[in-house]
Amino acid sequence: MTNLQTNTVDDLRGKFRGTILVPDNHGYDAARRIWNGMFDRKPAIIARCIGTSDVIHAVNFAREHNLLISVKGGGHNSAGKAVCDDGMMIDLSLMRRVLVDKYSKTAKVDGGCLLGDVDYETQLHGLAVSAGIVSHTGVGGLTLGGGFGWISRKYGFTIDNLISVEMVTADGKQLTVSAEENSDLFWGIRGGGGNFGIVTSFMVRCAAIGTEVFSGMLIKKFEDAREYIRFHRDYVRKLPDEMTVWLVVRHAPPLPFLQTNVHGKMVVAVPFVWLGEQDKGEELIKPLREVTESHGEAIGMNPWVAWQSVFDGLAEHGARNYWKSHHLKGLSDDCIDTIIEFAEKMPTDECEVFIPHMEGAPSRIPESDTAFAHRKTPFVLNIHTRWQNISDDDKCLAWAREFHSATEAFAQGVYVNFLSDEGETRVKDAYTEEVWQRLVQVKNRYDPNNIFKMNQNIKPS
Ligand SMILES: Cc1cc2nc3c(=O)[nH]c(=O)nc-3n(C[C@H](O)[C@H](O)[C@H](O)COP(=O)(O)OP(=O)(O)OC[C@H]3O[C@@H](n4cnc5c(N)ncnc54)[C@H](O)[C@@H]3O)c2cc1C
């Protein structure tokens, strides 16, 4: 173990109510694993916290022993920021309690919760939190970067529903952070990521969406991709906020509603969610059905919890992943042509081009209200490169990078949670200059020695 005496670690163990793991301990290898199989890092210590006092002990210990800290929420970050080599991984994954107050329609969500934990409890009351679309994503990282999903066009990003958080800062202090208390920090944690401390719980507003939503997926023919996407870019921008329609270009998974000869073929998947009466939803998707032929579709009233895990199987833990992303100013004809050109060269069957439509309630919130910049962006282009074998690394990385460069002319800005490890200049692209400068001031005040640096880092000045 790096320069740490066993008795020093035992001291920490003595104070700790969770588990302290070092490399030879049972459970160490499972605990250091994260979603992206590209990262095989080995922390000197894993501090598996079960409460705020554990988090404080862990932060103090790491600071006093000059250990690099990484914080694991759901461990989903594609840039692998949850795990470090040689330092201390502060693992929140045992902190997964969700307390719902059905009267005030709020939920207190522990810092290590997964999105599925939140749906599991809020749905008992027909409530949901506006967040992401894969149930095994962590609430922690997702929220601190912004957080969007199927209902955010109507209800705002996750940060737009954040009431307060409890957090532990670099000096081991516990703070309540809200619009009233430590308001500069409250501004910064809504988009600035894990730069300022460790959030042990989030208090969020829930939306009363009921337990079923009209939702589903049309699978369009790739031969018609150009025509379909040209239609899609204009049509979805006219839809009410209650309707969210996204685009995924990929090889068709073996979906039961598709004929077997379509499985594995390139297709354009069009998933949607409608928050309203089914009849009206049917009317709104009619043009999507009619514009070009579909290989098949599965549409109807779906339990929210089931819909929220519809994509889980395509994003299981352990595969090798490399994400490149940017916000698109629009989907011009040239941009669509470039997307199709690179889709045709997709290096593996697990890769996908993911294009969510973003406009709605979040774009009407003033940009200065939170640290999330580029709120008015219409579309995001996510290049999800995914494969199993190390021998495919070079071709997969090259495809993603070339695709990303080729679409740069159509792009402006990026969502911090979709960045890979791309350096400070690229992190800055997630913010405007004004927001960046303000984030640096918040960093100076709450983490002047940058002890929280395993993230999309904002260096103190
Ligand atoms: C399959 C998949 C689907 C996704 N879908 C969406 C989506 O629909 N919408 C969306 O907005 N994003 C989505 N994302 C991106 C997601 O928001 C980020 O990957 C996010 O970082 C995940 O958070 P996490 O807690 O799981 O990650 P981790 O890897 O655990 O953490 C990510 C970063 O946040 C920090 N962090 C985590 N928890 C805390 C905490 N409690 N306190 C302080 N810092 C913390 C970590 O230190 C690290 O720097 C998706 C990602 C994947 C891989």
The ligand as an SDF file (V2000), in Angstrom:
LIG
                    3D

 53 58  0  0  0  0  0  0  0  0999 V2000
  -25.6230    4.3480  -19.8710 C   0  0  0  0  0  0  0  0  0  0  0  0
  -25.6490    5.7970  -19.4660 C   0  0  0  0  0  0  0  0  0  0  0  0
  -26.8170    6.5270  -19.6220 C   0  0  0  0  0  0  0  0  0  0  0  0
  -26.8560    7.8700  -19.2690 C   0  0  0  0  0  0  0  0  0  0  0  0
  -28.0180    8.5670  -19.4320 N   0  0  0  0  0  0  0  0  0  0  0  0
  -28.0810    9.8570  -19.0450 C   0  0  0  0  0  0  0  0  0  0  0  0
  -29.3110   10.5740  -19.1520 C   0  0  0  0  0  0  0  0  0  0  0  0
  -30.3240   10.0660  -19.5970 O   0  0  0  0  0  0  0  0  0  0  0  0
  -29.3210   11.8580  -18.7340 N   0  0  0  0  0  0  0  0  0  0  0  0
  -28.2180   12.4790  -18.2160 C   0  0  0  0  0  0  0  0  0  0  0  0
  -28.3140   13.6430  -17.8350 O   0  0  0  0  0  0  0  0  0  0  0  0
  -27.0390   11.8170  -18.1310 N   0  0  0  0  0  0  0  0  0  0  0  0
  -26.9500   10.5240  -18.5260 C   0  0  0  0  0  0  0  0  0  0  0  0
  -25.7640    9.8460  -18.4360 N   0  0  0  0  0  0  0  0  0  0  0  0
  -24.5600   10.5660  -18.0090 C   0  0  0  0  0  0  0  0  0  0  0  0
  -24.4990   10.6220  -16.5080 C   0  0  0  0  0  0  0  0  0  0  0  0
  -25.1750   11.7880  -16.0830 O   0  0  0  0  0  0  0  0  0  0  0  0
  -23.0410   10.6750  -16.0320 C   0  0  0  0  0  0  0  0  0  0  0  0
  -22.3750    9.5260  -16.4480 O   0  0  0  0  0  0  0  0  0  0  0  0
  -22.9410   10.8480  -14.5310 C   0  0  0  0  0  0  0  0  0  0  0  0
  -21.6120   11.1940  -14.2200 O   0  0  0  0  0  0  0  0  0  0  0  0
  -23.3210    9.5860  -13.7960 C   0  0  0  0  0  0  0  0  0  0  0  0
  -23.2950    9.7880  -12.4220 O   0  0  0  0  0  0  0  0  0  0  0  0
  -22.7710    8.6310  -11.4530 P   0  0  0  0  0  0  0  0  0  0  0  0
  -23.0090    9.0840  -10.0710 O   0  0  0  0  0  0  0  0  0  0  0  0
  -23.3210    7.3180  -11.8790 O   0  0  0  0  0  0  0  0  0  0  0  0
  -21.2460    8.6340  -11.8480 O   0  0  0  0  0  0  0  0  0  0  0  0
  -19.8850    8.4840  -11.0590 P   0  0  0  0  0  0  0  0  0  0  0  0
  -18.9560    7.9290  -12.0830 O   0  0  0  0  0  0  0  0  0  0  0  0
  -20.0410    7.7840   -9.7820 O   0  0  0  0  0  0  0  0  0  0  0  0
  -19.5350    9.9880  -10.7530 O   0  0  0  0  0  0  0  0  0  0  0  0
  -19.3900   10.9450  -11.7740 C   0  0  0  0  0  0  0  0  0  0  0  0
  -18.7470   12.2000  -11.2250 C   0  0  0  0  0  0  0  0  0  0  0  0
  -19.6070   12.7720  -10.2530 O   0  0  0  0  0  0  0  0  0  0  0  0
  -19.0010   12.7740   -8.9710 C   0  0  0  0  0  0  0  0  0  0  0  0
  -20.0130   12.3590   -7.9900 N   0  0  0  0  0  0  0  0  0  0  0  0
  -20.8560   11.3190   -8.0700 C   0  0  0  0  0  0  0  0  0  0  0  0
  -21.6850   11.2960   -7.0170 N   0  0  0  0  0  0  0  0  0  0  0  0
  -21.3380   12.3540   -6.2480 C   0  0  0  0  0  0  0  0  0  0  0  0
  -21.8200   12.8750   -5.0290 C   0  0  0  0  0  0  0  0  0  0  0  0
  -22.8290   12.3130   -4.3730 N   0  0  0  0  0  0  0  0  0  0  0  0
  -21.2220   13.9890   -4.5320 N   0  0  0  0  0  0  0  0  0  0  0  0
  -20.2000   14.5900   -5.1870 C   0  0  0  0  0  0  0  0  0  0  0  0
  -19.7000   14.1330   -6.3460 N   0  0  0  0  0  0  0  0  0  0  0  0
  -20.2710   13.0290   -6.8720 C   0  0  0  0  0  0  0  0  0  0  0  0
  -17.8500   11.7890   -9.0950 C   0  0  0  0  0  0  0  0  0  0  0  0
  -16.8030   12.0990   -8.2560 O   0  0  0  0  0  0  0  0  0  0  0  0
  -17.4300   11.9340  -10.5290 C   0  0  0  0  0  0  0  0  0  0  0  0
  -16.5740   13.0160  -10.6980 O   0  0  0  0  0  0  0  0  0  0  0  0
  -25.7040    8.4990  -18.7570 C   0  0  0  0  0  0  0  0  0  0  0  0
  -24.5320    7.7610  -18.6020 C   0  0  0  0  0  0  0  0  0  0  0  0
  -24.4970    6.4400  -18.9570 C   0  0  0  0  0  0  0  0  0  0  0  0
  -23.2140    5.6740  -18.8430 C   0  0  0  0  0  0  0  0  0  0  0  0
  1  2  1  0
  2  3  1  0
  2 52  2  0
  3  4  2  0
  4  5  1  0
  4 50  1  0
  5  6  2  0
  6  7  1  0
  6 13  1  0
  7  8  2  0
  7  9  1  0
  9 10  1  0
 10 11  2  0
 10 12  1  0
 12 13  2  0
 13 14  1  0
 14 15  1  0
 14 50  1  0
 15 16  1  0
 16 17  1  0
 16 18  1  0
 18 19  1  0
 18 20  1  0
 20 21  1  0
 20 22  1  0
 22 23  1  0
 23 24  1  0
 24 25  2  0
 24 26  1  0
 24 27  1  0
 27 28  1  0
 28 29  2  0
 28 30  1  0
 28 31  1  0
 31 32  1  0
 32 33  1  0
 33 34  1  0
 33 48  1  0
 34 35  1  0
 35 36  1  0
 35 46  1  0
 36 37  1  0
 36 45  1  0
 37 38  2  0
 38 39  1  0
 39 40  1  0
 39 45  2  0
 40 41  1  0
 40 42  2  0
 42 43  1  0
 43 44  2  0
 44 45  1  0
 46 47  1  0
 46 48  1  0
 48 49  1  0
 50 51  2  0
 51 52  1  0
 52 53  1  0
M  END
$$$$
